[in-house]
Amino acid sequence: MSESTREHYRGAFRTMAGTLAGVELPWLRKARRHAFDRFETLGFPGTQLEAWKYTNVTPITKPHWNFVPSDGTHADYARLIDDLVPAEAAGRLVFVNGRHVPKLSSLPPLPQGAFIGSLAQAMRRIPDRLEAIMARRAPEDGFAALNAAFRSDGYVVVLPPGCAIDWPIHVLFFSSEATLAMHSFNAVVAERGARCSIVEQFTGISDEAYLVNTETEIIVDDEARVEHCRIQQEARSAFHIAHIGVSQQRASQFTSHSFAFGGALSRTQIDTRLGAEDAHVDLNGLYFVTARQHVDHHTRIDHEMPRGTSREYYRGVLDGASHGVFDGRVIVHQDAQQTDAHQGNDNLLLSRNAEIDTKPQLEIHADDVKCTHGATVGQLDENPLFYLRSRGIDERMARALLVWAFARASVDRVDNAALRSRLTQRLLARLPGGECLRGLS
């Protein structure tokens, strides 16, 4: 990081430290100062680090980002946001250029003791709950440190024991401002026996670069269930860095669906810790990129206690000169006897110039386990393509059918029928020849 870049961040922090949400909380001011010091020490991660070996973030380090969104009107986006968030959504939180917009958000009445709202609201209403959540993890890299220093908004969900939210909580992060860097922090706490489903959607319309750097902490207590679906469809020149940290307790269930379609460079890291007996996690992902897009997924599942179960299925479709990275690590610790784990990563390359670096890893320190892992990389099979052509289907539609059959396995794992239908249409819109298959759902 050059000295001019370093000074730019110093100046931004000096200017913003006294204006960020929660500035009245002493512990938060101290945490932000410590995080910025950590950022100065770490800098941005480089390709000499194993975890970032295949993802060069130099394009992110060059621009002198702006940290304060303009005061533009949000009315211009109301109709577009209505199209992005399904009409059947019972509740939604909308963030425009990193800030919560109450006029575009709506929530039905909540059960007693539950909180669903923006981070800024949570800092005013439940600051004591936030302190423990926001201090759970020390920043591991420069992006995490930058987020901890500049975070100003995001969403918070806190559910008391036994609380069930029966409607999906739809959260939209909408970006439209060039050169803006947004650092959101999100938290989900499902106490004993609680359950909820959250849909995070990231989308943008700027023709120039912007940066989304987001952190999410999810705590799933005993016998609680959380489903977390994130859809990343940033603008074509955008950068997207995301980290999701999950802590699971006894007999808890966590399901993650991660779909990555947009951005010039995106990286999603999901770390899940099964810290008690009989916990279960499902990680499902699909990335579909083209042109010169770069998409990176890093996952880590730590089985720490007995009888944990994990299932991980990631698929990638890469076209043009795109580059994909999958690094999945499953660690079975010494006390995690009777662990049952499976991990798979399958990739389809539609172009000679498309690349994938896949690295499934399985590390076992227990002796009574059932664990498998693997990865595949290939192109369209000519035999089924010939079969479809011989039945009178033109080549463009035949290829689209085969790609769709490969990709839809990830979409079909989404239980919510309305969301699954919208994902299908979004996927078909990206698929070469997909217009021929628009009747599918």
LUMZA-446422 format. One record per residue (C-alpha): y, z, x; residue number from 1. Coordinates in steps of 0.1 Angstrom, whole numbers. Each point is the difference from the previous one (the first is absolute). Example, Ala and Ser with C-alpha at 12.3 -4.5 7.8 and 13.67 -1.06 7.14 Angstrom:
<node c2="-45" c3="78" c1="123" k="1"/>
<node c2="34" c3="-7" c1="14" k="2"/>
// end
This chain:
<node c2="0" c3="0" c1="0" k="1"/>
<node c2="33" c3="-11" c1="15" k="2"/>
<node c2="28" c3="24" c1="5" k="3"/>
<node c2="22" c3="-18" c1="-25" k="4"/>
<node c2="-27" c3="3" c1="-26" k="5"/>
<node c2="-5" c3="37" c1="8" k="6"/>
<node c2="37" c3="6" c1="-3" k="7"/>
<node c2="0" c3="-18" c1="-34" k="8"/>
<node c2="-26" c3="24" c1="-14" k="9"/>
<node c2="18" c3="30" c1="15" k="10"/>
<node c2="32" c3="-11" c1="-17" k="11"/>
<node c2="-17" c3="-6" c1="-33" k="12"/>
<node c2="-16" c3="34" c1="1" k="13"/>
<node c2="32" c3="18" c1="9" k="14"/>
<node c2="17" c3="-18" c1="-29" k="15"/>
<node c2="-27" c3="6" c1="-26" k="16"/>
<node c2="-14" c3="34" c1="9" k="17"/>
<node c2="26" c3="18" c1="-22" k="18"/>
<node c2="-3" c3="-24" c1="-30" k="19"/>
<node c2="-38" c3="-4" c1="-5" k="20"/>
<node c2="-15" c3="16" c1="-31" k="21"/>
<node c2="-10" c3="36" c1="6" k="22"/>
<node c2="26" c3="7" c1="26" k="23"/>
<node c2="5" c3="34" c1="-15" k="24"/>
<node c2="-35" c3="10" c1="9" k="25"/>
<node c2="-1" c3="16" c1="35" k="26"/>
<node c2="-36" c3="-7" c1="7" k="27"/>
<node c2="5" c3="-37" c1="-9" k="28"/>
<node c2="30" c3="-3" c1="23" k="29"/>
<node c2="-20" c3="15" c1="29" k="30"/>
<node c2="-30" c3="-23" c1="-8" k="31"/>
<node c2="22" c3="-31" c1="1" k="32"/>
<node c2="16" c3="10" c1="33" k="33"/>
<node c2="-34" c3="7" c1="15" k="34"/>
<node c2="-14" c3="-34" c1="-13" k="35"/>
<node c2="29" c3="-19" c1="15" k="36"/>
<node c2="-5" c3="17" c1="33" k="37"/>
<node c2="-37" c3="-10" c1="-3" k="38"/>
<node c2="11" c3="-36" c1="-7" k="39"/>
<node c2="21" c3="-1" c1="31" k="40"/>
<node c2="-30" c3="12" c1="20" k="41"/>
<node c2="-26" c3="-23" c1="-15" k="42"/>
<node c2="21" c3="-32" c1="-6" k="43"/>
<node c2="-17" c3="-28" c1="-19" k="44"/>
<node c2="-38" c3="-4" c1="6" k="45"/>
<node c2="-9" c3="-28" c1="24" k="46"/>
<node c2="-31" c3="-22" c1="4" k="47"/>
<node c2="-11" c3="21" c1="30" k="48"/>
<node c2="-11" c3="26" c1="-26" k="49"/>
<node c2="-35" c3="-6" c1="-13" k="50"/>
<node c2="10" c3="6" c1="-36" k="51"/>
<node c2="27" c3="-27" c1="3" k="52"/>
<node c2="-18" c3="-24" c1="23" k="53"/>
<node c2="1" c3="-29" c1="-24" k="54"/>
<node c2="33" c3="7" c1="-18" k="55"/>
<node c2="31" c3="-7" c1="20" k="56"/>
<node c2="30" c3="17" c1="-17" k="57"/>
<node c2="26" c3="-14" c1="23" k="58"/>
<node c2="16" c3="-20" c1="-28" k="59"/>
<node c2="7" c3="33" c1="-18" k="60"/>
<node c2="16" c3="16" c1="30" k="61"/>
<node c2="26" c3="-27" c1="5" k="62"/>
<node c2="22" c3="0" c1="-31" k="63"/>
<node c2="27" c3="27" c1="-2" k="64"/>
<node c2="-11" c3="12" c1="-35" k="65"/>
<node c2="24" c3="13" c1="-26" k="66"/>
<node c2="-11" c3="33" c1="-15" k="67"/>
<node c2="23" c3="2" c1="-30" k="68"/>
<node c2="-4" c3="-23" c1="-30" k="69"/>
<node c2="30" c3="-16" c1="-15" k="70"/>
<node c2="13" c3="11" c1="-33" k="71"/>
<node c2="-10" c3="-31" c1="-19" k="72"/>
<node c2="-7" c3="1" c1="-37" k="73"/>
<node c2="-37" c3="3" c1="-10" k="74"/>
<node c2="6" c3="-17" c1="-34" k="75"/>
<node c2="-7" c3="-34" c1="17" k="76"/>
<node c2="-36" c3="11" c1="7" k="77"/>
<node c2="-9" c3="16" c1="-34" k="78"/>
<node c2="-16" c3="-31" c1="-14" k="79"/>
<node c2="-19" c3="-8" c1="32" k="80"/>
<node c2="-12" c3="36" c1="2" k="81"/>
<node c2="-12" c3="-2" c1="-36" k="82"/>
<node c2="-21" c3="-30" c1="10" k="83"/>
<node c2="-14" c3="18" c1="30" k="84"/>
<node c2="-10" c3="32" c1="-17" k="85"/>
<node c2="-26" c3="-6" c1="-28" k="86"/>
<node c2="14" c3="5" c1="-35" k="87"/>
<node c2="-30" c3="23" c1="-8" k="88"/>
<node c2="10" c3="24" c1="27" k="89"/>
<node c2="6" c3="33" c1="-17" k="90"/>
<node c2="22" c3="13" c1="29" k="91"/>
<node c2="17" c3="-14" c1="30" k="92"/>
<node c2="22" c3="10" c1="29" k="93"/>
<node c2="22" c3="-28" c1="15" k="94"/>
<node c2="16" c3="1" c1="34" k="95"/>
<node c2="25" c3="-27" c1="10" k="96"/>
<node c2="7" c3="-4" c1="37" k="97"/>
<node c2="-15" c3="34" c1="7" k="98"/>
<node c2="18" c3="20" c1="-27" k="99"/>
<node c2="-13" c3="12" c1="-34" k="100"/>
<node c2="17" c3="-17" c1="-29" k="101"/>
<node c2="-3" c3="23" c1="-31" k="102"/>
<node c2="13" c3="-27" c1="-24" k="103"/>
<node c2="-29" c3="-23" c1="9" k="104"/>
<node c2="-26" c3="28" c1="-1" k="105"/>
<node c2="-17" c3="17" c1="-29" k="106"/>
<node c2="-26" c3="27" c1="-5" k="107"/>
<node c2="-17" c3="14" c1="-31" k="108"/>
<node c2="0" c3="38" c1="-5" k="109"/>
<node c2="-21" c3="18" c1="27" k="110"/>
<node c2="-25" c3="28" c1="-4" k="111"/>
<node c2="13" c3="35" c1="7" k="112"/>
<node c2="3" c3="7" c1="37" k="113"/>
<node c2="-2" c3="-37" c1="11" k="114"/>
<node c2="27" c3="-17" c1="20" k="115"/>
<node c2="4" c3="-38" c1="4" k="116"/>
<node c2="32" c3="-12" c1="14" k="117"/>
<node c2="19" c3="-11" c1="30" k="118"/>
<node c2="1" c3="18" c1="34" k="119"/>
<node c2="37" c3="7" c1="-4" k="120"/>
<node c2="-8" c3="17" c1="-34" k="121"/>
<node c2="-29" c3="19" c1="15" k="122"/>
<node c2="23" c3="14" c1="28" k="123"/>
<node c2="22" c3="15" c1="-27" k="124"/>
<node c2="-27" c3="12" c1="-24" k="125"/>
<node c2="-31" c3="9" c1="21" k="126"/>
<node c2="12" c3="3" c1="37" k="127"/>
<node c2="-25" c3="28" c1="8" k="128"/>
<node c2="-29" c3="-23" c1="-9" k="129"/>
<node c2="14" c3="-28" c1="21" k="130"/>
<node c2="4" c3="20" c1="32" k="131"/>
<node c2="-38" c3="4" c1="5" k="132"/>
<node c2="-7" c3="-36" c1="-9" k="133"/>
<node c2="26" c3="-16" c1="22" k="134"/>
<node c2="-10" c3="20" c1="30" k="135"/>
<node c2="-38" c3="-7" c1="-3" k="136"/>
<node c2="-1" c3="-25" c1="28" k="137"/>
<node c2="19" c3="-4" c1="33" k="138"/>
<node c2="13" c3="-35" c1="5" k="139"/>
<node c2="-27" c3="-19" c1="19" k="140"/>
<node c2="21" c3="-31" c1="9" k="141"/>
<node c2="36" c3="-12" c1="0" k="142"/>
<node c2="-1" c3="-14" c1="-36" k="143"/>
<node c2="-13" c3="34" c1="-14" k="144"/>
<node c2="27" c3="18" c1="20" k="145"/>
<node c2="27" c3="-24" c1="-12" k="146"/>
<node c2="-11" c3="5" c1="-36" k="147"/>
<node c2="1" c3="38" c1="4" k="148"/>
<node c2="35" c3="-2" c1="14" k="149"/>
<node c2="15" c3="-24" c1="-26" k="150"/>
<node c2="-21" c3="5" c1="-31" k="151"/>
<node c2="23" c3="4" c1="-30" k="152"/>
<node c2="-20" c3="-9" c1="-31" k="153"/>
<node c2="-34" c3="-9" c1="-13" k="154"/>
<node c2="-22" c3="14" c1="-28" k="155"/>
<node c2="-17" c3="33" c1="-5" k="156"/>
<node c2="-29" c3="9" c1="-23" k="157"/>
<node c2="-11" c3="36" c1="-3" k="158"/>
<node c2="-27" c3="8" c1="-26" k="159"/>
<node c2="-10" c3="36" c1="-8" k="160"/>
<node c2="-37" c3="10" c1="-3" k="161"/>
<node c2="-19" c3="-20" c1="-27" k="162"/>
<node c2="30" c3="-23" c1="-8" k="163"/>
<node c2="-10" c3="-35" c1="-9" k="164"/>
<node c2="24" c3="-29" c1="-1" k="165"/>
<node c2="-17" c3="-26" c1="-21" k="166"/>
<node c2="25" c3="-29" c1="6" k="167"/>
<node c2="5" c3="-17" c1="34" k="168"/>
<node c2="31" c3="11" c1="18" k="169"/>
<node c2="16" c3="-33" c1="11" k="170"/>
<node c2="24" c3="2" c1="29" k="171"/>
<node c2="20" c3="-31" c1="10" k="172"/>
<node c2="18" c3="-3" c1="33" k="173"/>
<node c2="23" c3="-30" c1="-3" k="174"/>
<node c2="19" c3="-13" c1="30" k="175"/>
<node c2="28" c3="-26" c1="0" k="176"/>
<node c2="23" c3="9" c1="29" k="177"/>
<node c2="-2" c3="-18" c1="33" k="178"/>
<node c2="-1" c3="21" c1="33" k="179"/>
<node c2="-5" c3="32" c1="-20" k="180"/>
<node c2="-26" c3="26" c1="13" k="181"/>
<node c2="-15" c3="22" c1="-27" k="182"/>
<node c2="-20" c3="31" c1="8" k="183"/>
<node c2="-17" c3="15" c1="-31" k="184"/>
<node c2="-22" c3="31" c1="-2" k="185"/>
<node c2="-25" c3="4" c1="-28" k="186"/>
<node c2="-21" c3="30" c1="-9" k="187"/>
<node c2="-29" c3="5" c1="-24" k="188"/>
<node c2="-15" c3="34" c1="-6" k="189"/>
<node c2="-29" c3="2" c1="-25" k="190"/>
<node c2="-11" c3="37" c1="-3" k="191"/>
<node c2="-34" c3="11" c1="-10" k="192"/>
<node c2="-15" c3="-22" c1="-27" k="193"/>
<node c2="31" c3="-22" c1="-4" k="194"/>
<node c2="-1" c3="-37" c1="-2" k="195"/>
<node c2="24" c3="-30" c1="1" k="196"/>
<node c2="3" c3="-37" c1="8" k="197"/>
<node c2="30" c3="-14" c1="20" k="198"/>
<node c2="10" c3="-36" c1="5" k="199"/>
<node c2="24" c3="-6" c1="29" k="200"/>
<node c2="16" c3="-34" c1="1" k="201"/>
<node c2="22" c3="-14" c1="28" k="202"/>
<node c2="18" c3="-32" c1="-6" k="203"/>
<node c2="32" c3="-17" c1="12" k="204"/>
<node c2="22" c3="-31" c1="-5" k="205"/>
<node c2="21" c3="-1" c1="32" k="206"/>
<node c2="-1" c3="-32" c1="21" k="207"/>
<node c2="7" c3="21" c1="31" k="208"/>
<node c2="-18" c3="28" c1="17" k="209"/>
<node c2="0" c3="36" c1="-12" k="210"/>
<node c2="-23" c3="29" c1="9" k="211"/>
<node c2="-21" c3="23" c1="-22" k="212"/>
<node c2="-14" c3="30" c1="19" k="213"/>
<node c2="-18" c3="23" c1="-24" k="214"/>
<node c2="-21" c3="32" c1="2" k="215"/>
<node c2="-22" c3="14" c1="-27" k="216"/>
<node c2="-18" c3="34" c1="-1" k="217"/>
<node c2="-27" c3="5" c1="-25" k="218"/>
<node c2="-18" c3="33" c1="-6" k="219"/>
<node c2="-31" c3="0" c1="-22" k="220"/>
<node c2="-11" c3="35" c1="-8" k="221"/>
<node c2="-34" c3="13" c1="-12" k="222"/>
<node c2="-16" c3="-23" c1="-26" k="223"/>
<node c2="33" c3="-20" c1="-3" k="224"/>
<node c2="1" c3="-38" c1="-3" k="225"/>
<node c2="27" c3="-23" c1="13" k="226"/>
<node c2="1" c3="-38" c1="-2" k="227"/>
<node c2="26" c3="-17" c1="22" k="228"/>
<node c2="7" c3="-37" c1="-2" k="229"/>
<node c2="26" c3="-16" c1="22" k="230"/>
<node c2="11" c3="-36" c1="-3" k="231"/>
<node c2="20" c3="-14" c1="29" k="232"/>
<node c2="18" c3="-32" c1="-8" k="233"/>
<node c2="31" c3="2" c1="21" k="234"/>
<node c2="24" c3="-29" c1="6" k="235"/>
<node c2="-12" c3="-26" c1="26" k="236"/>
<node c2="23" c3="13" c1="28" k="237"/>
<node c2="-5" c3="37" c1="-6" k="238"/>
<node c2="-17" c3="26" c1="21" k="239"/>
<node c2="-22" c3="27" c1="-17" k="240"/>
<node c2="-14" c3="31" c1="17" k="241"/>
<node c2="-20" c3="25" c1="-20" k="242"/>
<node c2="-20" c3="31" c1="7" k="243"/>
<node c2="-20" c3="18" c1="-27" k="244"/>
<node c2="-15" c3="34" c1="9" k="245"/>
<node c2="-26" c3="15" c1="-23" k="246"/>
<node c2="-15" c3="35" c1="0" k="247"/>
<node c2="-30" c3="6" c1="-23" k="248"/>
<node c2="-17" c3="33" c1="-10" k="249"/>
<node c2="-33" c3="9" c1="-17" k="250"/>
<node c2="-15" c3="-26" c1="-24" k="251"/>
<node c2="33" c3="-19" c1="0" k="252"/>
<node c2="2" c3="-38" c1="-6" k="253"/>
<node c2="25" c3="-23" c1="15" k="254"/>
<node c2="2" c3="-37" c1="-6" k="255"/>
<node c2="22" c3="-24" c1="19" k="256"/>
<node c2="7" c3="-36" c1="-8" k="257"/>
<node c2="22" c3="-18" c1="26" k="258"/>
<node c2="12" c3="-36" c1="-6" k="259"/>
<node c2="22" c3="-17" c1="26" k="260"/>
<node c2="14" c3="-35" c1="-8" k="261"/>
<node c2="36" c3="0" c1="14" k="262"/>
<node c2="22" c3="7" c1="29" k="263"/>
<node c2="4" c3="-16" c1="34" k="264"/>
<node c2="-17" c3="30" c1="16" k="265"/>
<node c2="-17" c3="28" c1="-18" k="266"/>
<node c2="-21" c3="29" c1="11" k="267"/>
<node c2="-17" c3="26" c1="-23" k="268"/>
<node c2="-17" c3="30" c1="14" k="269"/>
<node c2="-22" c3="23" c1="-22" k="270"/>
<node c2="-13" c3="32" c1="14" k="271"/>
<node c2="-24" c3="20" c1="-23" k="272"/>
<node c2="-14" c3="35" c1="9" k="273"/>
<node c2="-29" c3="13" c1="-20" k="274"/>
<node c2="5" c3="36" c1="7" k="275"/>
<node c2="-25" c3="16" c1="-23" k="276"/>
<node c2="-35" c3="-5" c1="-15" k="277"/>
<node c2="-9" c3="-28" c1="-24" k="278"/>
<node c2="32" c3="-19" c1="4" k="279"/>
<node c2="0" c3="-38" c1="-8" k="280"/>
<node c2="24" c3="-28" c1="10" k="281"/>
<node c2="1" c3="-37" c1="-7" k="282"/>
<node c2="22" c3="-23" c1="20" k="283"/>
<node c2="4" c3="-35" c1="-14" k="284"/>
<node c2="23" c3="-26" c1="15" k="285"/>
<node c2="9" c3="-37" c1="0" k="286"/>
<node c2="24" c3="-19" c1="22" k="287"/>
<node c2="10" c3="-36" c1="-7" k="288"/>
<node c2="24" c3="-15" c1="24" k="289"/>
<node c2="12" c3="-35" c1="11" k="290"/>
<node c2="26" c3="-18" c1="22" k="291"/>
<node c2="7" c3="23" c1="30" k="292"/>
<node c2="-4" c3="33" c1="-19" k="293"/>
<node c2="-15" c3="30" c1="19" k="294"/>
<node c2="-19" c3="27" c1="-20" k="295"/>
<node c2="-15" c3="31" c1="15" k="296"/>
<node c2="-22" c3="27" c1="-16" k="297"/>
<node c2="-11" c3="31" c1="18" k="298"/>
<node c2="-22" c3="25" c1="-18" k="299"/>
<node c2="-16" c3="33" c1="10" k="300"/>
<node c2="-24" c3="21" c1="-19" k="301"/>
<node c2="-8" c3="35" c1="13" k="302"/>
<node c2="-32" c3="15" c1="-14" k="303"/>
<node c2="4" c3="37" c1="9" k="304"/>
<node c2="-23" c3="18" c1="-24" k="305"/>
<node c2="-35" c3="-6" c1="-15" k="306"/>
<node c2="-10" c3="-25" c1="-27" k="307"/>
<node c2="31" c3="-21" c1="2" k="308"/>
<node c2="-1" c3="-36" c1="-13" k="309"/>
<node c2="22" c3="-29" c1="11" k="310"/>
<node c2="0" c3="-37" c1="-10" k="311"/>
<node c2="23" c3="-25" c1="17" k="312"/>
<node c2="3" c3="-37" c1="-9" k="313"/>
<node c2="28" c3="-21" c1="15" k="314"/>
<node c2="2" c3="-38" c1="-3" k="315"/>
<node c2="25" c3="-24" c1="15" k="316"/>
<node c2="9" c3="-36" c1="-7" k="317"/>
<node c2="21" c3="-16" c1="27" k="318"/>
<node c2="16" c3="-35" c1="0" k="319"/>
<node c2="25" c3="-19" c1="21" k="320"/>
<node c2="8" c3="17" c1="33" k="321"/>
<node c2="-3" c3="35" c1="-14" k="322"/>
<node c2="-15" c3="30" c1="19" k="323"/>
<node c2="-19" c3="29" c1="-15" k="324"/>
<node c2="-11" c3="33" c1="15" k="325"/>
<node c2="-25" c3="24" c1="-14" k="326"/>
<node c2="-8" c3="32" c1="19" k="327"/>
<node c2="-22" c3="24" c1="-21" k="328"/>
<node c2="-13" c3="32" c1="15" k="329"/>
<node c2="-25" c3="24" c1="-17" k="330"/>
<node c2="-6" c3="33" c1="18" k="331"/>
<node c2="-28" c3="23" c1="-10" k="332"/>
<node c2="7" c3="34" c1="15" k="333"/>
<node c2="-27" c3="25" c1="11" k="334"/>
<node c2="1" c3="21" c1="-32" k="335"/>
<node c2="-1" c3="-31" c1="-23" k="336"/>
<node c2="-38" c3="-1" c1="-6" k="337"/>
<node c2="-13" c3="-22" c1="-28" k="338"/>
<node c2="30" c3="-23" c1="2" k="339"/>
<node c2="-5" c3="-34" c1="-17" k="340"/>
<node c2="25" c3="-26" c1="13" k="341"/>
<node c2="3" c3="-38" c1="-2" k="342"/>
<node c2="27" c3="-22" c1="14" k="343"/>
<node c2="3" c3="-38" c1="-2" k="344"/>
<node c2="27" c3="-25" c1="9" k="345"/>
<node c2="-5" c3="-37" c1="-9" k="346"/>
<node c2="25" c3="-28" c1="9" k="347"/>
<node c2="4" c3="-36" c1="-11" k="348"/>
<node c2="20" c3="-23" c1="23" k="349"/>
<node c2="14" c3="-31" c1="-18" k="350"/>
<node c2="16" c3="-15" c1="30" k="351"/>
<node c2="-9" c3="-6" c1="37" k="352"/>
<node c2="32" c3="17" c1="10" k="353"/>
<node c2="-6" c3="32" c1="-20" k="354"/>
<node c2="-12" c3="31" c1="20" k="355"/>
<node c2="-16" c3="33" c1="-8" k="356"/>
<node c2="-6" c3="30" c1="23" k="357"/>
<node c2="-25" c3="23" c1="-17" k="358"/>
<node c2="-13" c3="32" c1="14" k="359"/>
<node c2="-22" c3="22" c1="-22" k="360"/>
<node c2="-9" c3="33" c1="16" k="361"/>
<node c2="-26" c3="27" c1="-8" k="362"/>
<node c2="0" c3="32" c1="20" k="363"/>
<node c2="-28" c3="25" c1="-9" k="364"/>
<node c2="-3" c3="36" c1="12" k="365"/>
<node c2="-25" c3="12" c1="-26" k="366"/>
<node c2="-37" c3="-8" c1="-2" k="367"/>
<node c2="-8" c3="-1" c1="-38" k="368"/>
<node c2="21" c3="-29" c1="-12" k="369"/>
<node c2="-2" c3="-34" c1="-16" k="370"/>
<node c2="27" c3="-23" c1="14" k="371"/>
<node c2="5" c3="-38" c1="3" k="372"/>
<node c2="28" c3="-22" c1="11" k="373"/>
<node c2="6" c3="-37" c1="8" k="374"/>
<node c2="24" c3="-29" c1="-1" k="375"/>
<node c2="-2" c3="-38" c1="-6" k="376"/>
<node c2="23" c3="-29" c1="8" k="377"/>
<node c2="-6" c3="-35" c1="-12" k="378"/>
<node c2="13" c3="-31" c1="-18" k="379"/>
<node c2="-8" c3="-16" c1="-33" k="380"/>
<node c2="-37" c3="-8" c1="-3" k="381"/>
<node c2="-4" c3="-38" c1="-3" k="382"/>
<node c2="-32" c3="3" c1="-21" k="383"/>
<node c2="15" c3="15" c1="-31" k="384"/>
<node c2="31" c3="-22" c1="5" k="385"/>
<node c2="-23" c3="-31" c1="0" k="386"/>
<node c2="-17" c3="13" c1="-31" k="387"/>
<node c2="32" c3="4" c1="-19" k="388"/>
<node c2="12" c3="-34" c1="11" k="389"/>
<node c2="-33" c3="-15" c1="-12" k="390"/>
<node c2="7" c3="14" c1="-35" k="391"/>
<node c2="32" c3="-19" c1="-3" k="392"/>
<node c2="24" c3="27" c1="12" k="393"/>
<node c2="27" c3="-13" c1="23" k="394"/>
<node c2="3" c3="15" c1="35" k="395"/>
<node c2="32" c3="19" c1="-5" k="396"/>
<node c2="-14" c3="18" c1="-31" k="397"/>
<node c2="-34" c3="5" c1="17" k="398"/>
<node c2="16" c3="18" c1="30" k="399"/>
<node c2="22" c3="21" c1="-23" k="400"/>
<node c2="-31" c3="11" c1="-20" k="401"/>
<node c2="-18" c3="11" c1="32" k="402"/>
<node c2="30" c3="19" c1="14" k="403"/>
<node c2="5" c3="16" c1="-34" k="404"/>
<node c2="-36" c3="11" c1="-2" k="405"/>
<node c2="3" c3="16" c1="35" k="406"/>
<node c2="33" c3="18" c1="-7" k="407"/>
<node c2="-6" c3="11" c1="-36" k="408"/>
<node c2="-26" c3="26" c1="11" k="409"/>
<node c2="29" c3="22" c1="12" k="410"/>
<node c2="20" c3="-6" c1="-32" k="411"/>
<node c2="-30" c3="8" c1="-22" k="412"/>
<node c2="-3" c3="35" c1="14" k="413"/>
<node c2="33" c3="9" c1="-17" k="414"/>
<node c2="-9" c3="18" c1="-32" k="415"/>
<node c2="34" c3="-5" c1="-18" k="416"/>
<node c2="-5" c3="-32" c1="-20" k="417"/>
<node c2="37" c3="-8" c1="-3" k="418"/>
<node c2="6" c3="5" c1="37" k="419"/>
<node c2="-31" c3="-20" c1="9" k="420"/>
<node c2="13" c3="-29" c1="-21" k="421"/>
<node c2="34" c3="1" c1="17" k="422"/>
<node c2="-16" c3="1" c1="34" k="423"/>
<node c2="-22" c3="-30" c1="-10" k="424"/>
<node c2="31" c3="-20" c1="-9" k="425"/>
<node c2="18" c3="10" c1="31" k="426"/>
<node c2="-29" c3="-10" c1="22" k="427"/>
<node c2="-5" c3="-33" c1="-18" k="428"/>
<node c2="37" c3="-8" c1="6" k="429"/>
<node c2="-6" c3="3" c1="38" k="430"/>
<node c2="-32" c3="-19" c1="0" k="431"/>
<node c2="1" c3="-38" c1="10" k="432"/>
<node c2="-11" c3="-17" c1="-32" k="433"/>
<node c2="2" c3="33" c1="-19" k="434"/>
<node c2="20" c3="-16" c1="-28" k="435"/>
<node c2="-33" c3="-16" c1="-11" k="436"/>
<node c2="-15" c3="34" c1="-6" k="437"/>
<node c2="29" c3="17" c1="-19" k="438"/>
<node c2="-22" c3="6" c1="-31" k="439"/>
<node c2="-21" c3="25" c1="20" k="440"/>
<node c2="6" c3="38" c1="-6" k="441"/>
// end
